[in-house]
């Protein structure tokens, strides 16, 4: 397989990034099949592969991004709900603002493609300790590039996409942001600009907690504001 299909469902519903986990739970509450792709666990088992349905905050509004098999699963959302959800103490009637479909053929790009990655959470405990122990900026960038390369390869593996060329990633700029707390754990996050020799889909997530908005990937020529 060398093609990745995505579907971006944007709602006319204001949403804060801090509400994304609740938004995911609210959407799952109205899906009768309890399809594991919508939440990555079914009460007994966890799905540890790359998340194929992801919950985003795009331009301050709620959105759902489906990838690969997740695109087909989205039919259950359209068929199984009147688009009314319970978000905390609020009952919200979701209104679709736009639907964007994209087919990306994964192939080597001769000219590097520039991307921006927002609120990326790259570290587990081991590589976090390694990162803070490094004093030289160039070595820190090299570590981040290795982790980002691994994130992209994990995306390909989760979608059964195989590339026949070496993946080359170059981080050109990064900003370390204030840490975010997820389930009581403080995580270091970054905004990153990088170049890659492969075309990737817009709006997908990379890195930890990508199912709930972290690591939002945007090709730089997009005009949506974040």
C-alpha positions, 0 to 999 in steps of 0.5 A: 500500500502506498496511499493514505486516505484521510477525512477531516470533519470540522464542526461549528462547535467552539472547543478548547484543547483541554476539552478534547478528551471529554469530546472523545468520550462524548462522541463515543457515548453516542456510537452504538457499536462501540467500535474500538477505532473511536477510542482505542480501547473497548473496556477490556482491551487496548489498541496500541497501534497508531490511532486511526480516529483522532480528535482535534481542535482546529481554529478553535473548533471541534474536529475529527480526523479519520485515517485509513480504516478510520475513514470507513468507521466514520460511517457509524458516526453519521448513521448512529447519532443525531449529532447531539452530545453531552460535553461536561454539563453542556448538551451540544448539537454538533453542526458540520461546518466542512468535510475535507477528504484527501488521498495522499500517495506516499512517495519520495519527494525530490524537493523537501516538503516543509511541515509544522508540528504543533504541541508535539509530545515526543518523550517517554521517560528514557528519552526525556532524561537523555534530552535534558542531560544534553547540553549541545543544541545540535545533539538535542536537535539530532535526538528530536529528529530521530524521535520524529523519524520514528513517529513517522515510521510508526504512522506508516507501520500502523497503516501498512504503508511501505516505503522503498527509500530512506526517510530523511527528516531535518528540523529547522526550528523548534520552540519548547512550550510550557509543559502540559499535564496529561492524567497527572503526568507533566509532559514536555511539548514542542512546536516544530518546523521540519522538512521531509522527503515524503508527502504526509497527510494534513491534520494527522497527529504524530507522537504521544497522545495524537488521538486527542490533539497532540502533535498536529501536523500541517503542511506549511502552505495551508492558510488555516490559523492555529 
